[in-house]
Amino acid sequence: MRWVLLLNLVYFCVEFAVGRAIGSVSLFADSVDFLEDTALNLLVLLALGWSAHSRAILARVLAGILFIPGLATLWTAGEKCLAPLPPAPVPLSVTAFGALLVNFAAALLLARYRDHAGALTKAAFLSARNDVLANLAIIAAGLATAFVWHSAWPDLVVGLGIAALNADAAREIWNAGAREGRKGAAF
């Protein structure tokens, strides 16, 4: 968990800087997601020894936190619609490839623990898994911008897709927390 936390924090800084520099909605959304993953992993580390009921409450809080990157993405997407300049495709794709490597490593590190502490570790694993999918989509947006359609739309669509993916993960974590809370209350 500590390694995953550190990887997420470092790559948040990288992706945020590049995303803002090239005006990318998808990199911005993914960078905010890296920051959210950092907070999620920190909370998981702190709560591993807690009771099932306490972890279930925290899982619901984390589900709410997962909506924050989506809201930030919607704001950034609105700004992009007002000034629809395409991001630079090479930095977009290269940065997304770096994020893919970081998230794939995180998913591998978390896979064996995803069911050990209920909803919290499941949340950390699902977040890393979803981020791998998002990074593949960002790479595709960069390639589409470079070779098919020099427009802001591929990046914008992927950024909104990342927001939707985060919303679905939040729903899954909320449901897992509710199940864990019922199970903890039964004891």
SVG drawing of the C-alpha trace seen along z (x, -y; Angstrom):
<svg xmlns="http://www.w3.org/2000/svg" viewBox="-27 -30 34 43">
<polyline fill="none" stroke="black" stroke-width="0.4" points="0.0,0.0 2.8,-2.4 4.4,-1.9 1.1,-2.4 0.5,-5.6 3.9,-7.0 3.6,-6.1 0.2,-7.8 1.4,-10.9 4.5,-11.3 2.5,-10.7 -0.2,-13.1 2.4,-15.8 3.7,-14.7 0.3,-14.3 -1.2,-17.5 1.7,-19.6 1.6,-18.1 -2.2,-18.2 -2.3,-21.9 0.6,-22.7 -1.0,-21.1 -4.7,-21.9 -5.8,-18.2 -9.1,-17.4 -8.3,-13.7 -4.9,-14.2 -6.4,-16.7 -9.1,-14.2 -6.6,-11.4 -4.2,-13.6 -7.0,-14.5 -7.8,-10.8 -4.1,-10.1 -4.5,-12.5 -7.8,-10.8 -6.0,-7.4 -3.3,-8.8 -5.9,-9.8 -7.7,-6.5 -4.5,-4.5 -3.6,-6.6 -7.0,-6.0 -6.8,-2.3 -3.5,-2.1 -4.9,-3.9 -8.1,-1.8 -6.8,1.8 -7.2,2.6 -10.6,1.1 -13.9,3.0 -16.0,4.0 -18.6,1.4 -16.0,-1.4 -14.5,-0.3 -18.0,-0.3 -18.6,-3.9 -15.2,-4.9 -16.0,-3.0 -19.1,-5.2 -17.1,-8.3 -14.6,-7.1 -17.4,-6.5 -18.3,-10.2 -14.6,-11.2 -14.6,-9.3 -17.2,-11.7 -14.8,-14.7 -12.6,-13.9 -15.7,-13.6 -16.9,-17.0 -13.5,-18.6 -13.5,-16.9 -16.9,-18.3 -15.7,-21.8 -12.6,-21.4 -14.6,-19.9 -16.9,-23.0 -13.9,-25.2 -12.6,-23.1 -15.9,-23.5 -15.5,-27.3 -12.0,-27.1 -11.8,-23.8 -8.1,-23.7 -6.7,-20.2 -4.0,-19.1 -0.5,-18.3 -0.9,-14.6 2.7,-13.4 2.9,-14.7 -0.6,-13.5 0.2,-9.9 3.6,-9.7 2.3,-11.0 -0.7,-8.6 1.7,-5.7 3.7,-6.6 0.4,-6.7 -0.5,-3.3 2.8,-1.8 2.2,-3.3 -1.4,-2.2 -0.6,1.3 2.1,1.7 -0.4,0.5 -3.1,2.9 -0.6,5.8 0.5,4.8 -3.1,4.5 -4.6,7.5 -3.6,10.1 -5.0,7.9 -8.3,6.7 -10.4,9.0 -8.4,8.8 -10.0,5.8 -13.3,5.7 -14.5,2.6 -11.4,0.5 -8.9,2.7 -11.5,3.4 -11.8,-0.3 -8.0,-0.7 -7.8,2.2 -10.8,1.1 -9.4,-2.4 -6.1,-1.1 -7.8,1.2 -10.1,-1.5 -7.1,-3.8 -5.4,-1.3 -8.4,-1.4 -8.5,-5.2 -4.9,-5.4 -5.4,-3.2 -8.2,-5.5 -6.1,-8.6 -3.4,-7.1 -6.0,-6.3 -7.2,-9.9 -3.7,-11.2 -3.2,-8.9 -6.6,-9.9 -5.7,-13.6 -2.4,-13.1 -3.4,-10.9 -7.2,-11.0 -8.9,-14.1 -6.9,-17.1 -9.6,-18.2 -10.2,-18.7 -13.1,-16.1 -11.1,-12.9 -9.5,-14.2 -12.8,-15.7 -14.7,-12.5 -12.1,-10.4 -12.1,-12.9 -15.8,-12.6 -15.5,-8.8 -13.0,-8.9 -15.6,-10.8 -18.2,-8.2 -15.8,-5.4 -15.1,-7.0 -18.9,-7.4 -19.4,-3.7 -16.5,-2.8 -18.0,-5.0 -21.3,-3.1 -19.5,0.3 -17.6,-0.9 -20.8,-2.3 -22.6,1.1 -19.6,3.0 -19.5,0.8 -23.2,1.3 -22.8,5.1 -19.8,4.9 -21.8,2.7 -24.7,5.2 -22.2,8.1 -20.5,6.1 -23.8,5.2 -24.7,8.9 -21.8,9.7"/>
</svg>
